[in-house]
Amino acid sequence: MDELVRLLSKFIKTVAIRLPDDVLAALKALSSNENSYWGKAIYSLMFDNIKLALEKGVPVCQDTGVLMFFIDVGTKFPYINVLQEAVTAATIKATEDVPLRPNVVEPFEEKNTGNNVGTRLPWIEWNILSNADYAEIVLYLAGGGTSLTGNAKVLPPASGFKGVIEFVLDVVSGYGLNACPPFLLGVGIGTTVETAALLSKRALLRPIGSTNPNPKAALLERIIYDKVCGLEIGPQGLGGKTSVLGVNVEYSARHPATLAVGISTGCWAHRRGVIKIKSDLTYELPLYRGVVL
């Protein structure tokens, strides 16, 4: 248990201070395509920020968000019964060791807990894998600015995908600046507001540059990407041709009478990491080439 907590707390620290390989590559590609003066200046500051965070071992953004874990765990993973306890303990340990900014406030007491643990936080979504002996854990640090952009709505089906696109553009044009662009845009489509919202959050966990395997969903990703870029929000909202790290669409089947849409964003410092822990507590970090915990 102690070794599992140590491993998870180190993983949390890595996610807080180091951008994943795909995010860093996307930022470099966008910066090379930006032609506005202020856009280029902002990218230069971003890369300075990334470099200093690694050199000093401190979070790449002062808002380390609330911790959201998406866990696929096998029924034969030997630590399955204590994994939730270990995640909570690792969150408390990382809050002190990194340190992470305490961001968890109990809503009815209006009191910060001081350790990033509170009622139903850290948030954990579970998926059980039959007969597997490993746990694959995705951590997303949900910052306040990106969360302010979040929205969901149930449309009448007659609105069609035209209505989906209009809703996305309305939300992004009104609140996108809060998400510290260039942002990653997750769009969820389903039956109810909660399923669409969760799917939009899960869309942020996909690799940047990936496309939905459904060709029609992939086309919708491209259309939304082009239209959001056409808003010319630019890095940090100062104008420019590069506003979006990518657009990911996830969906479920829906009720005949509803078309629900959810929107989530991840900021330029998109802190999302993956760790695959095996039964002997050896691990893999697919998004951080060469990193050892």
N, C-alpha and C positions, 0 to 999 in steps of 0.2 A: 504493500500500500504506500509506504513512504517513497519508494522508487517511482511508482506510478504518478504520485503527486509531484515529485521533483521533475519528472519528464514533462508533464502537462504544463507546469508553471514555466519551464524553459521554452516550451512551444508558444505559450501566450506571449512571453517576452519577445520571441522572434517575430511574431505577427505584428506586435506593436512597433518595433523599431525598424523592420526590414520589409520593403515592398516585395511582393512576389515577382518572380522572373517575368511573367507575362505582362504584369502591370508596368514594370520598368521599361520593357521593350516597347509597349504601346505608347508610353509617354515620349520616348526617344523618337519614335516614328512621327508622332503628332508635332513635336517641336521642330522637326526638320521640314514639316510642311506648312508651318505657320509663317505668315508673311507680315503680320502687323507688328509695329514697333513694341507696343505694350505686351502683346502676346509673347514675343520673343523674350522680353525682359522677365515676364512672369515665369516662363519655363526655366530660365537661367536661375532664378531664385529657388524654384522647386528642386532642381538638381543639387544646388548648394545645400538645401535643407536635407535632402536624402543622404548626401555625403556626410554632413555633420552628425546626423542621427546615428549612422553606422560607426563613425569615429568615436563618438562619446558614449555610445550604448544607451541612448535615450529614445523615447518614442518619437516617431517621425511627425506626429501631430500631437499638440497638447491635449486635444479632446480624444481620449482613448476609448470613448464610447461606452456602451453597455455590451457585455459579452454575449454573443449568440452562438450556440453550438448546435451543429447538425450532425448527428451521430448514426452511422451504420454499424451495428455491432452483431457479431455472430453469437449464436446460442452456445457455442463451445468456447467462447472467449473466457478464460479463467477468471477474469476480473469483472464480469458483467454485473455481478450483484453489488459491487462497490464503486462502479464507474461514476454514477451521479455524485456520490459523496466525494470521490477523488476530484471531479471537475470543480465542485464547490470549494474544496480545500485549496486546489491549485489557483483558483481565482483570488482567494484571500491572500495566498502567499505571493502571487505575482503583483498584486496591488501594492504590497509593501516592498518587494524586492526590486521591481523595475525602475521607479514606481509607476503605477497607473493612477490617473486622476480618479478619485472617488466620484462616480456619476450616478449612483443608485439612490433615488429618493422615494421614500414611502409616501404615496399620494395623500393618504388621509391624515398622516402625522406631519407632513411637510418637513420631514427630517431625512438628511443624508445619512445612510448607514455607515459610511466611512470605509467600507471594504469591498464595494462593488457586488455585494450579495444582499438580496432582499427577497420580498415575496415574489416567487416564480422567476427570480433572476439569480444567477445567469440563466438565460432562456435556453432550454434544451429541447430539440426535436429528435425523436427516436425513429429508427427504422431497423427492424430485427431481421437478421440474415440467418436462415436455417442452415445448421450444420457447419457454419464458418467459425474459425477460431481466431479471428482478428477483429479489431475495431478501427474504422476509418472515421476520423473526426475532422469536420470542417469548422473552423472558427471564423466568425465575422465580427469585427468591431464596428458597431452601429453608432456612429457619431451623431451629435445633435443636429448639425446642419443638414446632413443627408436625410435624417429622419423627418425633418420638417417638410421635405418635399413629398413624402409618402402620401398616397391618396388611393381611394378605391371607390368605385361606383357601379351600381347595377343599371345597365342600359336596356331599353327594349330591343329585342332581337332585330327589329326593323332598322335600327341604327346601323347595323352591319359593321364592317371593318372601317368604313368611313367614320362612323361614330367613335370607334376605338381610337383612331388616329387623331381626331379632333379633341377628344378628352385628354390624350397624352400631351398634345401640343399646348392645350390650355393650361395644364398643370405645370409643365416645364417652363413655359414663358412667364408664368406668374411666380413660381417658387424655385426655379432651377438655380438661381444665384446662390441660394442657401447651401447648395450641394457642392460648392467649391469646384466649378468646372475646370478642366474637362472631366465630366462625370460618366460613370457607367450607368446605363439606364436598363432597369429590369421591368418587363411588362408581363403581367399574369392575366390569363383569360380563363374564366370558369363560370360557375353557377351563382355563387354568393360572394359578398364582399370579402369575407374572411378567407375563402379558398383562393380567390384571385389575388388578394394581398400576399398570402403566403407563397403562392407561385411566383409572384414578382420578386419576393425576397430570395427565393431559391434561384431565380434567374441570375442574380448577382453572383452566385457561386460558380457559375460556368466559366471556363477559361475565356479570356478576352481573345477575340478573333474566331471563336467557334460559331457555328450556325446551327439552328434548329434542324434536326434531321427531316422534318416535314417540309417539303419544298415551298408550300404555301405560307407556312409560318416563317421560313427563312426570307421569303419575299417581303412579308410584313416587316421583319426586322430591318431590311434594307430601305424600305420606303420611309419608315419612322426615322431611321438614321439620317437619311438625306434631308428630310424635312426639319429635323431638329438642328442639323448643321446649318440649314438655311436661315435659321433665326440669328446666326452670327453672334451668339452670346460671348464666345471667346473665353480664353483662360481667365479664371476668376471674375468673369462677367465684364471684362474690359473691352470686349469686341475682338473679332478675329474669325478665321475660317475653321479653327479646331475647337469644338465645344464638347465632343463626346468621345469617350474611350471605346464605346461600343453600345449596341442595343441587343439585348437578349430577351426573347419571348419564350415563355413556358405556358402550357395550357393543359386543361383537363376537358373532358366532355362536359356538356352543360345541360341544364333544363331547357325544354323547348320555349319556355316563356321568359327566359332571362339571358342576358349577355353581360356578365360581370367583368370589370377591368380593374386591375390593381397596378400601381406604379411604385417602384422603389428606386432609389439612386445610391450609388457609391461614389464618393468624392475622388479627386485625382489621387489622393493617398489611399487607394482602395486596399484596406488591410484585411485580406482574406487568405487564410492558410489552411493547408491540409496535412494531417499526420496519420499515417497508417501504422498502428501498433500491433505487433504480433504477440502470440501467446507467451513468448519468452521475454517480452518487453524490448526486443529490438524494434526498430522503426524505420520508416521511410518518409522523406519530406519532398514530395514530387514537385512542389512549386519553388523550392529553394535549393538550387544546384550547389553542391559542395558544402552546405551548412551542416554542422554537427551540434547537437544540443548538449 
